Amino acid sequence: MNNMSTLLVMKLAITADWFTVFGGAEHVLAECAVLWPDAPFFTTVARPERLGPLCTRHIHVTGLQTWYRLLRTHQVLLPWMPRAIESIDLTGFDVILSSSHAVAKGIVPPSSAVHVCYCHTPMRYAWEMEDQYLKDFRVPFFLRRILKNKLRALRRWDLTTAKRVDVFIANSTETQQRIKRIYERDSVVLPPPVNDKFLQSPLVPVKERAGYIAIGRLVPYKRFDVLIEAANRLPFPLQIAGIGSEESRLKSIAGPTVTFLGFVSDADLPSLYANAKALLFPQDEDAGIVPLEAQACGTPVIAYGKGGALDSIIDTKTGIFFADQTVESLCNAIAQFETMTFKPESIRKHAEQFSAARFRETLKEIIEKAVQSHQKK
């Protein structure tokens, strides 16, 4: 029996931290669902009606689901998620694929199973951004000591669970370095996939494009406030697509050239990207699917020069970087961008290497290799 057929007859289960929105991690899982249409999904809590193409997938949840239905927010349940994820019984499965930026990799795999983790990042709020998260989510000072103790315990648990993973896949070079630094584990880099609808959307000529766009959840670390202040100062037309906790504050500081589009469906995103002069990307993301989607539509990206953006954007070819998350640095980058010419066809050509088909092919190869290695032990 060849390697391909061996993997096909093995029982595979997919685990995720939680299913509450269709975000970047869920885009990855949608491609996993294409590869393994019969593989069950296991997670802590879920809200299927928000999961787009995954909404019809059968998802197994834990006992925390009852509390989630009452509270309607998963963040407050984080301290109880390690125990919940460990309670999931995966007896009988040969391969466990975890999609993890928090607790999913903490699953307890059967002793005979191989565990491959697609790591979006080691949980940043526990390891490297504790104070920033407490500040961003406006946690009262009298609660911070309690939460810091909880995060300390979470860090100890997180280190322990890294030993349950046979093979780590990192979504970017940035995440690969973090996995090595925190878990002392090697990993292979596999960037997130770009959906075919972006690569197949009509290319709009540069002369027909107007204004700038920004897309994402309106939360503090995304730094959309920097974009708005830059649009007010220069000024320039800016459309912001997304919803989130910062929406009211951002609208209060926005000038007349800034337009909030609210939630934009996946079906409408290609046209939004394709008609913009450039995507503005001011955040430090571990990977970030948004810059890849923009480039797939032939749209250049003006990005903060850190994190996963360095893996997906070619400076001066498919976009440009700015050095600091400041209004001045961004304004200087926009001024530079306005003097440059970018070719939509070349930008799309670059993005094709991140296609969903290539992602699925590479992921399957990594898991096949992991299975072979596990069987030799």
matplotlib code that plots the C-alpha trace (Angstrom):
import matplotlib.pyplot as plt

x = [0.0, 1.5, 1.9, -1.1, -3.5, -2.2, -3.2, -6.5, -7.6, -6.4, -8.9, -8.2, -9.6, -9.3, -9.2, -9.5, -9.4, -12.9, -15.4, -16.9, -16.2, -14.9, -11.5, -8.0, -7.7, -11.1, -10.0, -7.2, -9.6, -11.9, -9.1, -8.5, -12.2, -11.8, -8.9, -10.7, -14.4, -15.3, -12.9, -14.8, -14.1, -13.5, -13.4, -14.2, -17.2, -18.8, -21.2, -22.0, -24.1, -21.0, -18.7, -19.5, -18.5, -18.0, -21.5, -22.8, -19.9, -20.6, -18.6, -18.2, -18.0, -17.2, -19.2, -18.2, -20.8, -23.5, -21.7, -20.9, -24.6, -25.3, -22.3, -22.0, -18.3, -15.5, -12.7, -13.9, -13.9, -10.2, -9.0, -11.3, -10.4, -7.2, -9.3, -12.0, -9.7, -8.1, -11.5, -12.1, -11.9, -10.1, -9.8, -9.7, -8.2, -4.8, -4.0, -4.8, -4.5, -4.8, -5.2, -3.9, -3.3, -4.4, -5.4, -6.1, -2.7, -3.3, -5.5, -4.5, -3.8, -4.1, -0.7, -0.7, -1.7, 0.5, -0.3, 0.5, -0.1, -0.7, 0.4, -0.9, 1.2, 2.1, -0.6, 0.7, -1.4, 0.2, 3.8, 4.8, 1.9, 0.4, 0.4, -0.7, -3.7, -4.7, -4.5, -6.3, -9.2, -9.4, -9.1, -9.6, -6.4, -7.9, -8.4, -5.0, -3.2, -5.7, -5.5, -1.7, -1.7, -4.1, -1.8, 1.2, -0.6, -1.6, 2.0, 3.1, 0.3, 1.2, 4.8, 3.7, 1.3, 4.0, 5.4, 2.2, 2.9, 4.9, 5.2, 4.8, 3.7, 4.3, 2.1, 5.1, 8.8, 7.8, 5.8, 8.5, 11.0, 8.5, 7.9, 11.7, 12.1, 9.2, 8.8, 12.4, 10.9, 11.6, 8.8, 8.2, 6.7, 3.4, 1.7, -2.1, -4.0, -5.6, -9.0, -9.4, -12.0, -9.4, -6.9, -9.7, -11.3, -11.0, -7.9, -8.7, -6.3, -4.3, -5.8, -9.3, -8.5, -9.2, -8.6, -7.2, -8.7, -8.2, -9.8, -10.0, -11.5, -11.7, -9.7, -6.9, -3.8, -4.8, -3.9, -6.6, -6.3, -3.0, -4.7, -7.5, -5.2, -3.0, -6.2, -7.2, -3.8, -2.9, -5.9, -6.9, -10.0, -10.0, -12.5, -12.5, -14.2, -14.9, -16.6, -15.3, -14.9, -13.1, -15.7, -17.3, -13.9, -12.5, -15.6, -15.3, -11.8, -12.5, -12.6, -14.8, -12.5, -12.9, -15.8, -16.8, -18.2, -19.1, -19.1, -18.3, -19.2, -16.5, -18.3, -17.8, -14.2, -12.5, -14.2, -13.3, -9.6, -9.5, -10.8, -8.4, -5.1, -3.6, -4.4, -3.1, -1.9, -0.6, -0.7, 2.0, 0.4, 1.9, 0.9, -2.1, -4.3, -5.6, -2.3, -2.3, -5.9, -5.1, -2.1, -4.2, -6.5, -3.4, -3.5, -0.3, 0.1, 1.5, 2.4, 4.1, 7.4, 7.2, 5.7, 4.2, 3.9, 7.6, 7.0, 4.2, 5.1, 8.1, 9.2, 8.8, 7.5, 4.1, 4.0, 6.2, 6.9, 6.9, 9.2, 7.1, 3.4, 3.1, 1.2, 4.4, 5.9, 2.7, 2.3, 5.9, 5.2, 2.0, 3.9, 6.5, 3.8, 2.2, 5.4, 5.6, 4.0, 2.9, 1.7, -1.4, -0.5, 2.9, 1.4, -1.1, 1.7, 3.5, 0.3, -0.3, 2.4, 0.0, -3.0, -5.3, -4.4, -0.8, -1.5, -3.6, -0.9, 1.9, -0.1, -1.0, 2.7, 3.7, 1.2, 2.1, 5.8, 4.8, 2.8, 5.7, 8.1, 5.6, 5.2, 9.0, 9.2]
y = [0.0, 3.3, 6.4, 8.2, 5.3, 4.7, 8.3, 8.0, 5.0, 6.5, 8.2, 12.0, 14.5, 18.3, 20.4, 24.2, 26.6, 27.9, 28.5, 32.0, 33.9, 33.0, 34.6, 33.8, 30.5, 29.4, 30.2, 27.6, 25.1, 25.5, 24.2, 21.3, 20.5, 20.3, 17.9, 15.8, 16.2, 13.4, 14.5, 15.6, 19.0, 19.3, 22.5, 24.2, 26.4, 27.2, 29.6, 27.8, 30.6, 32.8, 30.3, 30.9, 27.9, 25.9, 26.5, 23.1, 21.2, 18.9, 20.4, 18.6, 21.1, 20.7, 21.4, 25.1, 25.5, 25.9, 28.9, 30.3, 30.4, 32.4, 34.7, 35.1, 35.7, 33.2, 35.3, 35.1, 31.3, 31.0, 30.0, 26.9, 26.0, 23.9, 21.4, 21.5, 20.8, 17.9, 16.4, 15.7, 12.0, 11.2, 7.5, 5.6, 8.4, 7.9, 11.5, 14.6, 18.0, 20.9, 24.5, 26.5, 30.0, 29.3, 25.9, 23.5, 22.0, 21.0, 18.1, 14.7, 12.5, 8.7, 7.1, 5.6, 8.7, 11.3, 15.0, 17.7, 21.3, 24.2, 26.9, 30.4, 31.6, 30.6, 32.5, 36.0, 37.4, 34.8, 35.1, 38.4, 40.8, 40.3, 44.0, 45.2, 42.9, 43.9, 47.5, 47.0, 45.2, 47.8, 45.3, 47.1, 47.4, 45.5, 42.5, 42.6, 40.7, 37.9, 37.7, 37.8, 34.8, 33.0, 33.8, 32.5, 29.2, 29.2, 29.6, 26.6, 24.5, 25.8, 24.6, 21.2, 20.8, 21.5, 18.1, 16.5, 17.7, 15.5, 18.1, 21.9, 23.9, 27.6, 30.1, 32.5, 32.9, 35.1, 32.3, 29.8, 31.9, 32.2, 28.5, 27.9, 30.6, 29.6, 25.8, 25.0, 23.1, 23.2, 23.8, 24.0, 27.2, 27.0, 30.4, 30.6, 30.0, 32.6, 31.6, 31.1, 33.8, 36.4, 35.0, 34.7, 38.1, 40.7, 42.8, 46.5, 48.9, 51.2, 54.4, 53.2, 52.7, 55.2, 55.7, 53.4, 50.5, 48.8, 45.5, 43.7, 43.5, 46.9, 46.1, 48.1, 46.1, 46.5, 50.2, 51.6, 54.8, 55.4, 55.1, 57.5, 60.1, 59.9, 60.2, 63.2, 64.9, 64.4, 64.0, 61.0, 58.8, 55.8, 53.0, 50.7, 47.3, 45.5, 45.6, 45.4, 46.9, 50.0, 51.0, 53.9, 55.3, 55.1, 56.8, 59.6, 60.5, 60.0, 63.0, 63.5, 61.4, 58.2, 55.9, 52.9, 50.0, 47.8, 44.0, 43.2, 39.7, 37.4, 37.7, 41.4, 41.5, 40.9, 44.0, 46.1, 45.1, 45.4, 48.9, 50.4, 52.0, 50.1, 48.2, 49.8, 47.3, 48.9, 46.0, 43.5, 40.2, 36.7, 36.0, 37.9, 36.7, 40.2, 41.3, 38.1, 38.6, 42.1, 41.0, 38.2, 41.0, 42.9, 45.5, 46.7, 46.8, 49.6, 47.6, 48.0, 46.2, 43.5, 40.1, 37.9, 40.8, 40.4, 36.9, 37.9, 41.3, 42.1, 45.6, 48.1, 45.2, 44.2, 47.0, 49.0, 49.0, 51.7, 51.4, 52.6, 52.4, 56.2, 58.7, 60.3, 57.0, 56.0, 59.5, 59.2, 55.8, 57.0, 60.0, 57.5, 55.2, 58.0, 58.5, 54.8, 52.5, 49.0, 46.4, 44.4, 41.5, 41.1, 41.5, 38.7, 36.5, 36.8, 35.9, 32.7, 30.9, 31.2, 29.6, 27.3, 24.4, 24.7, 25.0, 21.8, 19.9, 21.0, 20.4, 16.8, 16.2, 17.4, 15.1, 12.1, 12.6, 12.9, 9.7, 7.8, 9.1, 8.1, 4.6, 4.0, 4.6]
z = [0.0, -1.0, 1.3, -0.2, 0.3, 3.8, 4.8, 3.1, 5.2, 8.4, 10.7, 11.0, 13.5, 13.4, 16.5, 16.9, 19.8, 19.3, 16.4, 17.0, 13.8, 10.3, 10.6, 9.4, 11.3, 10.0, 6.4, 7.0, 8.4, 5.4, 3.2, 5.6, 5.3, 1.5, 1.9, 4.5, 4.0, 6.5, 9.3, 12.4, 14.0, 17.8, 19.7, 23.0, 22.0, 18.7, 17.0, 13.7, 12.2, 12.0, 10.3, 6.6, 4.5, 7.7, 9.0, 7.8, 9.2, 12.2, 15.1, 18.5, 21.5, 25.2, 28.3, 28.1, 25.3, 27.9, 29.5, 26.1, 25.1, 28.3, 28.2, 24.3, 24.7, 24.7, 26.1, 29.7, 29.4, 28.6, 32.1, 31.8, 28.2, 29.0, 31.0, 28.4, 25.5, 27.4, 28.1, 24.4, 23.7, 20.4, 20.9, 17.6, 15.6, 13.8, 12.9, 14.9, 13.1, 15.5, 14.3, 17.3, 18.4, 22.0, 23.4, 20.5, 20.5, 24.1, 23.0, 24.5, 21.5, 21.6, 22.2, 18.8, 16.9, 15.2, 16.2, 13.6, 14.8, 12.4, 14.8, 14.0, 17.0, 20.5, 22.5, 22.4, 25.3, 27.6, 26.4, 24.9, 24.9, 28.4, 29.5, 26.0, 26.0, 29.6, 28.5, 25.1, 26.7, 29.4, 32.3, 35.6, 37.7, 40.6, 38.4, 36.7, 39.4, 39.3, 35.5, 35.6, 37.9, 35.5, 32.6, 34.5, 35.0, 31.4, 30.3, 32.4, 30.8, 27.3, 27.7, 28.7, 25.8, 23.3, 24.1, 22.8, 19.3, 16.9, 14.1, 14.2, 11.1, 11.4, 9.4, 9.0, 9.6, 12.6, 14.1, 13.4, 15.3, 18.2, 18.3, 18.5, 21.2, 23.4, 22.9, 21.7, 18.8, 15.1, 12.6, 8.8, 7.4, 5.4, 4.9, 5.0, 1.7, -0.6, -1.8, -5.6, -5.9, -5.2, -7.8, -10.4, -9.9, -12.7, -12.6, -12.5, -14.3, -12.1, -13.6, -12.7, -9.0, -6.3, -2.6, 0.0, 2.0, 5.3, 6.3, 9.6, 13.1, 14.7, 17.8, 19.4, 18.2, 14.6, 14.9, 12.6, 14.6, 12.9, 9.5, 10.4, 11.7, 8.6, 6.4, 8.4, 8.1, 4.4, 3.7, 1.5, 0.9, 3.2, 3.4, 6.4, 6.3, 9.6, 12.9, 16.5, 19.9, 18.7, 16.2, 18.2, 19.2, 15.7, 14.2, 16.8, 15.5, 11.8, 9.4, 6.3, 4.0, 6.1, 5.4, 7.6, 5.5, 8.5, 7.8, 4.2, 3.0, 1.5, -1.9, -2.0, -0.9, -4.2, -5.8, -2.8, -3.0, -6.8, -7.0, -4.4, -5.0, -2.1, 1.1, 4.3, 6.8, 10.0, 12.4, 13.5, 12.6, 12.9, 9.3, 8.0, 5.2, 4.2, 2.5, 0.5, -0.6, -1.7, -3.8, -5.3, -6.6, -8.0, -5.3, -3.6, 0.1, 2.3, 5.5, 8.8, 8.3, 10.9, 11.4, 8.7, 6.2, 5.6, 4.2, 1.8, 0.4, -1.9, -1.0, -4.0, -6.2, -4.5, -1.9, 0.5, 4.2, 6.8, 9.8, 12.7, 13.8, 13.7, 11.7, 10.4, 9.2, 7.4, 5.8, 4.5, 3.0, 1.3, -0.1, -1.5, -2.8, -4.8, -6.8, -7.7, -10.3, -9.5, -12.0, -11.0, -13.2, -11.5, -8.0, -8.8, -10.2, -6.9, -4.9, -6.9, -4.9, -1.9, -3.7, -1.8, -4.1, -3.3, 0.4, 0.4, -1.6, 0.8, 3.9, 2.7, 2.0, 5.5, 7.2, 5.0, 6.0, 9.7, 9.5, 7.8, 10.5, 13.3, 11.8, 11.9, 15.6]

ax = plt.figure().add_subplot(projection="3d")
ax.plot(x, y, z, "-o")
ax.set_aspect("equal")
plt.show()
